[in-house]
Amino acid sequence: MATNDKPQGPASYFPSIEKKYGQPVEHWMGVLRQAGPLKHMELVARLKSEHGLGHGHANALVAWFLACQR
């Protein structure tokens, strides 16, 4: 049985996010931590408006961030 070593879900976006925006994922986790207790789409909107991220990339980062908060 072969295992799939490729990242799944939101993490599959991380290499392209790091390449396109020039910051490691941990940088974006810090930005989200500093944003305070906002809802998912509020965080997505903040990444898009204040940092110029595209919707898919912002959504992936927020989904990962919120999943790690549980």
C-alpha positions in Angstrom: 0.0 0.0 0.0 1.5 3.3 -1.1 1.3 6.4 1.1 0.6 9.8 -0.3 3.4 12.2 0.8 1.9 15.2 -0.9 0.2 17.7 1.4 -3.5 17.6 1.5 -6.1 20.3 2.1 -5.0 23.8 3.0 -1.4 22.8 3.4 -1.2 22.0 -0.3 -1.3 25.7 -1.0 1.6 26.5 1.2 4.5 26.2 -1.3 2.8 28.5 -3.7 1.9 31.0 -1.0 5.5 31.1 0.2 6.8 31.5 -3.4 4.2 34.2 -4.4 4.3 36.4 -1.3 7.9 35.8 -0.2 7.0 35.0 3.4 7.0 31.6 5.2 3.6 30.2 6.4 4.6 31.0 10.0 4.7 34.7 9.1 1.1 34.5 8.1 0.1 32.5 11.2 1.6 35.4 13.2 -0.4 37.9 11.2 -3.5 35.9 12.0 -2.7 35.6 15.7 -2.3 39.4 15.9 -5.6 40.0 14.2 -7.5 38.8 17.3 -10.7 36.8 17.6 -12.3 37.3 14.2 -14.5 35.0 12.2 -13.1 33.0 9.2 -14.3 35.3 6.5 -13.2 38.4 8.5 -9.7 37.0 8.7 -9.8 36.1 4.9 -10.9 39.7 4.2 -8.1 41.1 6.3 -5.4 39.1 4.5 -6.8 40.1 1.2 -7.2 43.8 1.9 -4.2 44.5 4.1 -1.7 42.1 2.6 -2.8 41.6 -1.0 -3.3 37.8 -0.8 -5.7 36.2 -3.3 -8.9 34.6 -2.0 -7.8 31.0 -2.3 -4.5 31.6 -0.6 -6.0 33.6 2.2 -8.8 31.0 2.7 -6.2 28.2 2.9 -4.2 30.1 5.6 -7.2 30.9 7.7 -8.6 27.3 7.5 -5.2 26.0 8.7 -4.9 28.6 11.4 -8.4 27.9 12.8 -7.9 24.2 12.6 -4.7 24.5 14.7 -6.5 26.6 17.3 -8.9 23.7 18.2 
